[in-house]
Each structure stands twice: as C-alpha cells, then as structure tokens.
Amino acid sequence: MRRTIILAITFTLVAGTALADTLDGRLGFTGKAGAYIPLHDNFISGGSGSKPGLVAGGGLIYGFGKNLAAEIDVNHALSLDVAVNGAKSFEATITDVALGGQYRLASGNRLVPFFGTGLDFIKGTLKAVNGAEYDMDWTVGGHVSAGVDYFVTSSIAFTAEVRGVLAAKGDINSAGTKVGEYDPKSFIGTLGIRLILPPSSSW
C-alpha cells in the first residue's frame, strides 16, 4: 500500500513538472504587492528624503511558445512620503501602466526564471500636508526586470520580481500651471501569485 502511495505521489509530481511552465497559448492573471523605492532622493523637485512606499498591482500575461510571453500590468504606489528640509511635506501616489514581454527559461521545470522589458506610462498625484493637491502629468519610460515563477500546479504559480524603471521627468501642475517636476525613476520589488487558464484550444 505504501509503495502504491509513493508511486502515485511520484507520478503526480512528474506530471505536474512536465506541465509546470507551459504558458504557450494560455492566459494568466497576476496579483502582487511589494515595495516602491524612488531612485533619487529629490523625487520631487525641491524635495529631499523621499521614502520607499508600498506598491500593489496586477495584470495579464499570455504565452507565445515555450519561452516568450507578453504582459500588461499596473503597479500603483500607494503613498510615498516626501520631506523638505527634513520635515514631511507631501504624500505622492504613482501609477505605472506597463506593456512588455518576457523571455522565460528552464522549460519543463516548476521553477522558471524570466527576464523582461517594456514600455511604461506613468502618472501620479501629490498632496501637501496643508491639503493642497497637485497633478503629476503623464510621462513615458521603460523598464527591465528579472524574476522567477514557482508552479505549485500547472494553473497556479507564485511569482517574485525586481524591476528597474527609467523615465523622463514629468510636470507637476496646480490649476493647469506647472509648479515643479517629479522624477519617476524607481526600483520595484514584488511578490505575488499567477492564476493561469487552460490553453485556448481546450475552451
């Protein structure tokens, strides 16, 4: 009996591994959370001491063949404290909408490293401690990333990713008038989960 159970477990693991990283023709949904770290202390022109903040997001991923995937995802920095002369003066939120692709390694394994790159569209809001609010205009940049997926089953994977974002400075406006600039260059680290649908051919 014990031998039968061991054989069944072994078969399940082997079958799961064989299917583990197969994204070819499959659509996945990703949810994630982590840290958003501005790369420059003067994230806001005239500011200093910009602190890291929490980031949450998610998106879609679709596989083309065994090693390529396209993705659309959104990272939303919930609140970044910005200090001026050592005192907290602003809270900023940043939304990064990214279109990109991945090159995925280790075909056939549960643990699948990947590398990615893509185009980023970034916007934000800025709120002063006195209650004044400012718009942070759209700006455009790009990202490079590296990460790993661990497939628990062929349809569920835990994911971890680090991403560097480089982008042009964006305008900060008050009532339509430019009052400053922000620098969205950042480092983003996240942990999350992917839920992957069966191949479209089986729908």
N, C-alpha and C positions, 0 to 999 in steps of 0.2 A: 504493500500500500504506500509506504513512504517513498519507495522507488518511483511509483507511478506519479505521486505528487511532485517529486523533484523533476521528473521528465516533463510534466505539464508546465511547471514554472519556467524551466529552461526553454521550452518551445515558445511560451508567451513572450519571454524576453528577447529571443532571437527574432521572432516575428515583428515585435514592436520596434526593434532596432532597424530591421530591414525597411520599415515604413517611416522611420522616425523623421528624417529631414525632407521628405518628399513634399515640396511645395509646388511642384510642376502642375499648372492648371488649377491651383487651389487658392481660395481667398481666405485671408486671415484677418482677425480683428485684434488689435493690441490696446491694452490699457497699462499705464505706467505712472510712476511717481519717483521723485528724487530731489536733486539739488541743482539750483541755477547759480552760477558763480560769474559775475562780471569780470572780464579780464583786465579792466583798467579801473584804478581807484576813482578816477574822475569820470565815472559812468555818466553823470550829469555835468554839463559844463558849469564850472564854478563850484561844484560839489567836491567832497572828499570823503573817504571812508565808506564807500558803497559796500554793503554787506551781502553775503550769499542769502538766498531765499529758497523756499520750497517751490517745486515745479510739479505740475501734473499734466497728463495729456493722454493721447491715444491716436489711433489711426487705422489705416488699412494696408495690407501687404498682399501681393499677388505674385506667384511664382511663374517664371518662364524657363522651362528646362530645369535641370538639377542644380544649377549653380547661380542663376540670376533671378532677381526679384525686384519689382517696383513697389514703392511705398508712398503713401500720402499720410503725413502725421502732423499733429499740432502739439506744441509744448507751451504751456501757459504758466509763467512765473507769477505766483500768487501775490507776493508782497516783498519788495526789496527796499530796505531802509537806506536812505541817502543822508549823510551828515554834511554840514557846512560848519567849518571851524570847530569840529568835534562834537557838535550837537545835532541830533536828529532833526532834519528839516523837511524831508519829503518821504513819501512812500510811492514806489513805482510798481506798475504791473506791466508785463511784457507778454505778447502773444507772437509766437513764431510758427508760421504755417510753412511746412517744408514739402517739396516734391523731390523724390530722389530714387536711387537704386542701390541694390546690394549685390555684392559678389560673395557667395556662400561656399564654404569649404567643407571637407570631411563628409562627403556624400555617403550615406548609409549608417552614420553614427547618431547616437542620441545627442551627443554634444556637438553643436555646429557653430564654429566661429564664422563671423561675417565682417566685411568691410563695406562702408557705404559712402556715398557723396550725393550732393544735390543742391537745389536752389531754395533759398529761404526768403520769405516775405514777412517782415517784422513790423509790429505796431505796438503802441503802449499808451498808458495813461499815467499821469503824475499828479499826486495830491500833496499839497503843502500841509504842514501841521496846523496852519491857521485856517484850513478849509478850502483854500483856493485850488481849483483844478485846472489842469493843462492837458492838451492833446499832444501825443507824441506821434508824428506823422509816419506813414509807411516808409520803409526803406528796404533795400534788396541786398542780399548777400548770398553766401553759400556755406556749406558745412562738409566736414569729413567726420567719419565715425568708425568705431570698431566695437564689436560686441560678441555675444555668444547666446545661442538658444539651447536650452536643455529640454528635450522632448520627454515628457512623462508618459504620454501616449502619442499616437500619430496625429491627434487632434488638439492636444494641449501641450504648450511649451512655456517654461519660464524663460524670461529674457533679461539680459543686462547689457547696458550700452553706455559708452562715453562718447561725447560729441563735442567738437570744437566748431564754433560759429564765427565767421568773419563777415562783416558787412559795413557798408558806408554809414557815416553818421546821419542821423535823422533830425528833423527840425522839431522843436518844442514850441507850440503855439498857444497863445491866450487870446480868445476872441478874434481869431484869424490873423494875429500878428505874431511873428517869430520873436521869441524871447530867449531862446537858447538852443542847445543841441544835446543829443544823447548819443552814446556810443554803444551799440548793441553787441560788440564782440564779447563772446562768453564761452564758458565751459559748462556743459550739461551732463550730469550723470544720473541714470535712471535704472530702476528695477521694475519688472512688470510681468505680464502674462499674455500669451497669444492663444486665441481660440480659432482653430483652423477648420474650415468646412471641407467636406469630401470633394474630390475632383468634380469639375462642372459636368464631365461626361456621364457622371452617375446620378445627376439630378433628374 
